């Protein structure tokens, strides 16, 4: 697999090797299960994902695909019944050094030092993530107190500069969360995530609850901050069309499995996996000629009841008997590009297009 | 990609079918607080719309724009402060329980959250059966049972008997929403008010749910109001689109025309903000990044154009006087004083055609 090969090459840097930066966060063969009375539910299965310094990687998937579980699990933020059943998560920040640390081996104390200082998270619902009875000032201040050793004056300065950074008037430090609009609350969450100057910021559906206009403003804000502060972003969302615009690289998750990774351009124009194509065909577009739209028939998979082999089989137009035994290894989708990988060994780039005609869920042209 | 689908009769879409449900000059004010400090929030201001048989009208706006309040007014769940709702041209008075029930048997609603709109302690059968029994008491036991199966078939939940026996938690989001649609349909309404029916669902199944609604619209000649924040889906799903901002309709027109050549600055902003894969790799719009600092919550002012605080074209006139919804052509209208700047092409064409005179 290319990601692990790069990593292997990087651990012992050779003079001739290309100057590929070591991934700042590298998730390898990662699996997470939920223990239930009726047996383990495998939420994430053998996932590889790496994040280069300053890169924006999009993690796309529907509800139940395991995208949030993967990200939270990588920070060891999941509690039982969730169990990490295998794999490794290596963090290599500037403060840690190129050999990196294995997050899965850290003690509680070491984890505390890593979290937020090195890897921070913007949670989905700012409404629930902020404490309603504390002023913004106190909540942002808490983060700084807990993770940075600074004087009161420095803290105050930091608070002000954080608000400037996310474009909120300083006076709002004295506000309670309910006094802020949804967009402002989300900006406070972003300020909080950036308070300690981390190298990796995980954004779990940061704009999902917002209106499109505000959503775009927040995205522009994130893009600007990312350019300035050079942190790496793992951007989790169900909205693939959004990722296509902002992400350097996109990883598609389905039923706990990685099904395709590639650049936005590859995912959009040279789609390899039938699921990716199905998702792309599910978005009505406001621009260009009206095309035929087709959703994906059936429902997202139930993690308690996964088919053997490829999890997408029951909804796939190209399904055949071999799909039940496919091992879901990521293979190069195009010979000339090792970055574009797909888990489907049968469908080739170009074959998934054009979609729509054969699928039952076609929106009729109204009137 | 695929064959471009541009239906030529789009612009005449609204001419089809008689008007079933109509809103005329609806206002809804909510009083905030009590005593001398009380203030008034006008959630809906002067909204008029017509739902025609067999046609979908989309009501597009951001949260807080008043679109759900319009749905509640139409559904009879809220009384308008002024203005009226007409069913088949007759003003609606929900006097008493019986009158309200009669109205409900014509006008039904589908809500946004299928997780909250179904009682978790009842099997799917229960809400459907109840609706059928209440509104169609003439049916016998067997006829009711047949009707339930037929309803499940209509929303493509097969096998029907099995789904009727399930509890909501045993269904996926898309299946639940289809149960909600079946429940709405159980009373054989003529109007369906769908308030963000797919926004809580996974992207891959949204189309199928919309497709179910569309199939039912066609089959039962339903008049559908499709409320959404997603202007792209309105383009595909509805013949006519109304854009709401801060309680007012700021633009209306055939969906395709409106989305391809928006007239009102707010509609333009909304369209510019919609994610667009074809804009791939281009930096996120800088102009919007700039406006991020000023954009805030919905304005509280009732003087002047409500969009003026965010509008790049606003002048003193805009801030002083509220613009009326004025015709651009036969099918389109926008509420903007500065249309000649916002949409010069449209205004130019309109002047040349001289079909409708602008009340300048």
Interface residues (C-beta under 8 A of the other chain):
Chain A: X62 X63 X167 X181 X182 X183 X184 X211 X212 X213 X214 X215 X216 X217 X218 X219 X220 X221 X223 X224 X238 X239 X240 X241 X242 X244 X245 X246 X264 X265 X268 X278 X279 X280 X282 X283 X284 X285 X286 X287 X288 X289 X290 X291 X292 X293 X294 X295 X296 X297 X299 X300 X315 X353 X354 X356 X361 X362 X363 X364 X365 X366 X367
Chain B: X1 X2 X3 X4 X5 X6 X7 X9 X10 X13 X16 X55 X56 X62 X63 X172 X173 X174 X175 X202 X203 X204 X205 X206 X207 X208 X210 X211 X214 X215 X218 X229 X230 X231 X232 X233 X235 X236 X237 X238 X239 X256 X259 X269 X270 X271 X272 X273 X274 X275 X276 X277 X278 X279 X280 X281 X282 X283 X284 X285 X286 X288 X289 X291 X292 X293 X295 X296 X297
